[in-house]
């Protein structure tokens, strides 16, 4: 069924939600396979959101209206669908309160009202408690679908009130086949993108279809392999932050401009026109949201660099240990061989530990440049 085509390597999870959606429409009674609250977990890029929206489409579909419902869900315009997602660091308590309030409405055209929270792990405990009350006493025809990397990312009281569906990491061949079928990418490019993205579907799509993204990744590995001194490490940290900024800007700049133009039109202001004082606060709020999103996007960009560096040192370590595995970074295999001969396995492990520490520091709001400098200097000293 086309509904599940965006998912790959998730047959078990699809079977669970597909059976629940089918059972929910039988006779008017709820089957044991259907419940009012779901948690979809899985590693980044496994397709959590795709499964959530496919499940929502199945729940909201009426008879032969599947195609029309799918289009409405894809556009987020279905009257019985409410979605909370954020590009910022956290989901605010006011956003959750508003969603909880709208969950009390009865379905208008379908059997259910479906509430989706993407990245539910970005809720603070106080915010999670607001959601908890809605999960404890849900309206009879409201279904909640939460998405998070793991069950441990949510408070125990929420975990106890949801049914979990776990996604796994698809293999490289499955992701490559998806890119070929969906995006029209040739087999060699699709396989390389899937391998270098480590089966992260979204990142594999970017690497397969965006030459700039591929060049930024190649530059990241080249910078890391070129570090010889502490001065090199400091300069490399600055270069990596600049790469992360360029990646973040590539993702957010066009979107920010579109949002501002749409806001101007909705306020009745011509492009380039003077903004009345009474309306400036609304545009200022949009700008503040975009700044918060840019902060998150930069942090995500730095984290993608960390993941790429981990793949680099993983390849080096396996070569040092004599493990006959195909490297993630197969395109630079000669450079990997040279690097593996210049350090010991213990030094490479210490470098990987330094990367893990840097990721934790950035997540704790340490400035990315400082965290990268400390990581690369520490790694260089240990490698020496």
C-alpha positions as CSV (number, residue, x, y, z in Angstrom):
1,X,0.0,0.0,0.0
2,X,1.3,3.4,-0.9
3,X,0.6,4.7,2.6
4,X,3.6,2.9,4.0
5,X,6.0,3.5,1.0
6,X,8.1,6.2,2.8
7,X,9.1,3.6,5.4
8,X,11.8,1.0,4.8
9,X,12.9,-1.9,6.9
10,X,10.1,-1.5,9.4
11,X,7.8,-4.4,8.5
12,X,7.1,-5.4,12.1
13,X,6.2,-1.8,13.3
14,X,4.0,-1.3,10.2
15,X,2.2,-4.6,10.9
16,X,1.4,-3.4,14.5
17,X,-0.1,0.0,13.6
18,X,-1.7,-1.3,10.4
19,X,-3.6,-3.9,12.5
20,X,-4.6,-1.4,15.1
21,X,-5.9,1.0,12.4
22,X,-7.8,-1.8,10.7
23,X,-9.3,-3.0,14.0
24,X,-10.4,0.5,15.0
25,X,-12.9,0.6,12.2
26,X,-14.5,-2.8,12.8
27,X,-18.1,-2.6,13.9
28,X,-17.8,0.3,16.3
29,X,-16.1,-1.5,19.1
30,X,-12.4,-1.0,20.1
31,X,-10.2,-4.0,19.5
32,X,-7.4,-5.0,21.9
33,X,-4.8,-3.9,19.4
34,X,-6.1,-0.3,19.5
35,X,-5.3,2.1,22.3
36,X,-5.6,5.9,22.8
37,X,-1.9,6.7,23.2
38,X,1.1,5.5,21.2
39,X,4.9,6.1,21.5
40,X,7.0,5.6,18.4
41,X,10.7,5.2,19.2
42,X,13.7,4.7,17.1
43,X,17.2,6.1,16.2
44,X,17.4,9.3,14.2
45,X,16.5,8.8,10.6
46,X,14.6,5.6,11.2
47,X,11.3,7.1,10.1
48,X,9.5,7.9,13.4
49,X,7.5,10.9,11.9
50,X,6.8,9.0,8.7
51,X,5.2,6.1,10.6
52,X,3.3,8.5,12.8
53,X,1.7,10.3,9.9
54,X,1.1,7.1,8.0
55,X,-0.7,5.7,11.1
56,X,-2.7,9.0,11.4
57,X,-3.7,8.7,7.7
58,X,-4.9,5.1,8.3
59,X,-6.9,6.2,11.4
60,X,-8.5,9.2,9.6
61,X,-9.3,7.5,6.3
62,X,-12.9,6.7,5.5
63,X,-13.6,4.0,3.1
64,X,-12.4,5.0,-0.4
65,X,-11.2,8.4,0.7
66,X,-7.6,7.2,1.5
67,X,-5.9,9.3,-1.2
68,X,-7.7,12.5,-0.3
69,X,-7.0,11.9,3.4
70,X,-3.4,11.2,2.7
71,X,-3.0,14.6,0.8
72,X,-4.7,16.4,3.7
73,X,-2.4,14.7,6.3
74,X,0.7,15.4,4.2
75,X,-0.3,19.1,4.0
76,X,-1.2,19.1,7.7
77,X,-4.7,20.5,6.8
78,X,-6.9,17.6,7.9
79,X,-9.6,19.0,10.3
80,X,-9.1,16.0,12.7
81,X,-5.3,16.2,12.8
82,X,-3.3,18.4,15.2
83,X,0.5,18.4,15.0
84,X,3.1,19.8,17.5
85,X,6.6,19.9,16.2
86,X,9.5,22.3,16.9
87,X,12.8,23.3,15.4
88,X,13.8,24.9,18.7
89,X,15.7,23.4,21.6
90,X,12.6,22.7,23.6
91,X,8.8,22.4,23.2
92,X,7.2,25.1,25.4
93,X,4.6,24.5,28.0
94,X,2.2,26.9,26.3
95,X,2.4,24.9,23.0
96,X,1.5,21.7,24.9
97,X,-1.4,23.4,26.8
98,X,-2.8,24.6,23.5
99,X,-2.6,21.1,22.0
100,X,-4.2,19.5,25.0
101,X,-7.0,22.0,24.8
102,X,-7.7,21.2,21.2
103,X,-7.6,17.5,21.9
104,X,-11.0,17.9,23.7
105,X,-12.8,18.6,20.5
106,X,-14.8,15.8,18.9
107,X,-13.8,14.5,15.4
108,X,-15.5,16.5,12.7
109,X,-15.3,14.2,9.7
110,X,-13.6,11.0,10.8
111,X,-13.7,8.4,13.5
112,X,-10.9,9.8,15.5
113,X,-9.1,13.0,16.3
114,X,-5.4,12.4,16.1
115,X,-2.8,14.4,18.0
116,X,0.9,14.0,17.0
117,X,3.9,15.3,19.0
118,X,7.1,15.0,17.1
119,X,10.4,15.1,19.2
120,X,8.4,14.6,22.4
121,X,11.8,14.2,24.1
122,X,12.2,18.0,23.9
123,X,9.5,18.5,26.6
124,X,10.7,19.5,30.1
125,X,9.3,17.6,33.0
126,X,6.9,20.4,33.9
127,X,5.6,20.4,30.3
128,X,5.4,16.6,30.2
129,X,3.1,16.8,33.3
130,X,0.6,18.9,31.3
131,X,0.5,16.2,28.7
132,X,0.2,13.5,31.3
133,X,-3.2,14.8,32.5
134,X,-4.5,14.6,28.9
135,X,-3.2,11.0,28.6
136,X,-4.8,10.0,32.0
137,X,-8.3,11.2,31.0
138,X,-8.5,11.2,27.2
139,X,-11.7,11.9,25.3
140,X,-13.2,8.7,23.9
141,X,-12.2,9.4,20.2
142,X,-8.8,11.1,20.6
143,X,-5.6,9.2,19.7
144,X,-2.2,10.6,20.8
145,X,0.9,9.6,18.8
146,X,4.3,10.7,20.4
147,X,7.7,10.3,18.7
148,X,11.0,10.1,20.6
149,X,14.4,8.4,20.2
150,X,13.7,6.1,23.1
151,X,11.3,5.4,25.9
152,X,13.9,6.7,28.4
153,X,13.5,10.2,26.9
154,X,10.1,10.5,28.5
155,X,9.1,10.6,32.1
156,X,8.0,7.2,33.6
157,X,4.4,8.3,34.1
158,X,4.0,9.0,30.4
159,X,5.7,5.8,29.4
160,X,3.3,3.8,31.5
161,X,0.3,5.2,29.6
162,X,1.4,4.6,26.1
163,X,1.8,1.6,23.8
164,X,5.4,1.6,22.4
165,X,6.3,0.8,18.8
166,X,10.0,0.5,18.3
167,X,11.7,1.1,14.9
168,X,15.1,-0.3,14.0
169,X,17.9,1.0,11.8
170,X,17.3,-0.1,8.2
171,X,20.2,-1.6,6.4
172,X,22.2,0.2,3.7
173,X,20.6,-1.7,0.8
174,X,17.1,-0.9,2.0
175,X,17.8,2.8,2.3
176,X,19.5,2.8,-1.1
177,X,16.5,1.2,-2.7
178,X,14.3,3.8,-1.2
179,X,16.4,6.6,-2.6
180,X,16.4,5.0,-6.0
181,X,12.7,4.4,-6.1
182,X,11.5,7.7,-4.5
183,X,14.2,10.2,-5.5
184,X,15.3,8.7,-8.8
185,X,19.0,8.5,-7.7
186,X,21.3,6.2,-9.5
187,X,22.3,3.0,-7.6
188,X,26.0,4.0,-7.0
189,X,25.1,7.4,-5.5
190,X,22.2,6.0,-3.5
191,X,24.4,3.3,-2.0
192,X,27.2,5.7,-1.1
193,X,24.8,8.2,0.4
194,X,23.1,5.4,2.5
195,X,26.4,4.1,3.7
196,X,27.9,7.5,4.6
197,X,24.6,8.5,6.3
198,X,24.7,5.3,8.3
199,X,21.2,4.5,7.2
200,X,19.8,7.8,8.4
201,X,17.1,8.2,5.7
202,X,16.8,12.0,5.9
203,X,20.6,12.5,5.8
204,X,21.0,9.9,3.0
205,X,18.4,11.9,1.0
206,X,20.5,15.1,1.5
207,X,23.8,13.5,0.6
208,X,22.3,11.8,-2.5
209,X,20.5,14.9,-3.9
210,X,22.6,17.9,-2.6
211,X,26.1,18.3,-3.9
212,X,26.9,21.0,-1.3
213,X,26.0,18.6,1.5
214,X,28.4,16.0,0.1
215,X,31.2,18.6,-0.2
216,X,30.7,19.8,3.4
217,X,30.9,16.2,4.6
218,X,34.1,15.6,2.6
219,X,35.6,18.8,3.9
220,X,34.8,17.7,7.5
221,X,36.8,14.5,7.1
222,X,39.6,16.2,5.3
223,X,40.0,18.8,8.2
224,X,40.1,16.0,10.8
225,X,42.6,14.0,8.9
226,X,44.8,17.1,8.5
227,X,45.4,17.8,12.2
228,X,49.0,17.6,13.2
229,X,49.5,20.1,16.0
230,X,47.5,21.9,18.7
231,X,47.4,25.0,16.5
232,X,45.9,22.8,13.7
233,X,43.3,21.5,16.2
234,X,42.2,25.1,17.2
235,X,42.0,26.1,13.5
236,X,40.1,22.9,12.6
237,X,37.5,23.6,15.3
238,X,36.8,27.1,13.9
239,X,36.6,25.6,10.4
240,X,34.1,22.9,11.5
241,X,31.9,25.4,13.2
242,X,31.8,27.4,10.0
243,X,30.9,24.3,8.1
244,X,28.1,23.6,10.6
245,X,26.9,27.2,10.2
246,X,26.8,26.9,6.4
247,X,24.9,23.7,6.7
248,X,22.4,25.2,9.1
249,X,21.9,28.3,6.9
250,X,21.4,26.2,3.9
251,X,18.5,24.5,5.7
252,X,16.9,27.6,7.4
253,X,17.5,30.6,5.2
254,X,15.0,29.9,2.5
255,X,12.5,28.7,5.0
256,X,12.8,31.8,7.1
257,X,12.3,34.1,4.0
258,X,9.2,32.1,3.0
259,X,7.7,32.4,6.5
260,X,8.4,36.1,6.7
261,X,6.8,36.7,3.2
262,X,3.7,34.6,4.3
263,X,3.4,36.5,7.5
264,X,3.6,39.8,5.7
265,X,0.9,38.7,3.3
266,X,-1.4,37.5,6.1
267,X,-1.0,41.0,7.7
268,X,-1.8,42.7,4.5
269,X,1.7,44.3,4.0
270,X,3.2,44.5,0.6
271,X,6.7,43.2,0.1
272,X,9.2,45.9,1.1
273,X,6.3,48.0,2.5
274,X,6.4,49.8,5.8
275,X,5.3,47.8,8.8
276,X,2.7,49.6,11.0
277,X,3.8,49.8,14.6
278,X,0.8,47.8,15.8
279,X,2.0,44.8,13.7
280,X,5.7,44.9,14.5
281,X,5.3,42.8,17.6
282,X,3.9,39.9,15.5
283,X,6.9,40.0,13.1
284,X,9.3,40.3,16.1
285,X,7.8,37.1,17.6
286,X,8.4,35.4,14.3
287,X,12.0,36.6,14.2
288,X,12.6,35.4,17.8
289,X,11.2,31.9,16.8
290,X,13.5,31.9,13.8
291,X,16.5,32.8,16.0
292,X,15.7,29.9,18.3
293,X,15.3,27.6,15.4
294,X,18.7,28.8,14.0
295,X,20.3,27.9,17.4
296,X,18.9,24.4,17.2
297,X,19.9,24.0,13.6
298,X,23.5,25.0,14.3
299,X,23.6,22.6,17.2
300,X,22.2,19.9,15.0
301,X,24.7,20.7,12.3
302,X,27.6,20.4,14.8
303,X,26.2,17.1,16.0
304,X,26.1,15.8,12.4
305,X,29.8,16.7,12.2
306,X,30.4,14.7,15.4
307,X,28.6,11.7,13.9
308,X,30.7,12.0,10.7
309,X,33.9,12.1,12.8
310,X,32.8,9.1,14.8
311,X,32.3,7.2,11.6
312,X,35.8,8.3,10.5
313,X,37.5,7.0,13.7
314,X,35.4,3.9,13.7
315,X,36.7,3.0,10.3
316,X,40.3,3.7,11.5
317,X,39.8,1.6,14.6
318,X,38.5,-1.4,12.7
319,X,41.5,-1.2,10.3
320,X,43.8,-1.1,13.3
321,X,42.2,-4.2,14.8
322,X,42.2,-6.0,11.5
323,X,38.4,-6.3,11.2
324,X,37.4,-7.1,7.6
325,X,34.4,-4.8,7.5
326,X,33.5,-2.4,4.6
327,X,34.3,1.1,5.9
328,X,31.6,3.7,6.1
329,X,33.9,6.1,4.4
330,X,34.9,3.8,1.5
331,X,35.6,6.7,-0.8
332,X,38.7,7.7,1.2
333,X,39.9,4.2,2.0
334,X,43.6,5.1,1.2
335,X,43.6,8.0,3.6
336,X,42.1,5.7,6.2
337,X,44.9,3.2,5.8
338,X,47.5,6.0,6.3
339,X,45.7,7.3,9.4
340,X,45.4,3.9,10.9
341,X,49.1,3.4,10.7
342,X,49.8,6.7,12.5
343,X,48.1,5.9,15.8
344,X,47.3,3.0,18.1
345,X,43.8,1.5,18.7
346,X,44.0,2.9,22.3
347,X,44.6,6.4,20.9
348,X,41.7,6.0,18.5
349,X,39.4,4.9,21.3
350,X,40.4,7.9,23.4
351,X,39.6,10.2,20.4
352,X,36.2,8.6,20.1
353,X,35.7,9.2,23.8
354,X,36.6,12.8,23.4
355,X,34.0,13.2,20.7
356,X,31.3,11.6,23.0
357,X,32.2,14.1,25.7
358,X,32.0,17.0,23.3
359,X,28.5,16.0,22.3
360,X,27.4,15.9,25.9
361,X,29.0,19.3,26.6
362,X,27.2,20.9,23.6
363,X,23.9,19.3,24.7
364,X,24.5,21.0,28.1
365,X,24.8,24.4,26.3
366,X,28.6,24.6,26.1
367,X,29.6,26.8,23.2
368,X,30.2,24.6,20.2
369,X,33.5,26.2,19.3
370,X,34.9,25.6,22.8
371,X,33.7,22.0,22.9
372,X,35.2,21.3,19.5
373,X,38.5,22.9,20.4
374,X,38.8,20.9,23.6
375,X,37.8,17.7,21.7
376,X,40.3,18.1,18.9
377,X,43.2,19.3,21.2
378,X,42.6,16.4,23.6
379,X,42.3,13.9,20.6
380,X,45.5,15.3,19.1
381,X,47.5,15.1,22.4
382,X,46.3,11.5,23.0
383,X,47.1,10.5,19.4
384,X,50.6,12.0,19.7
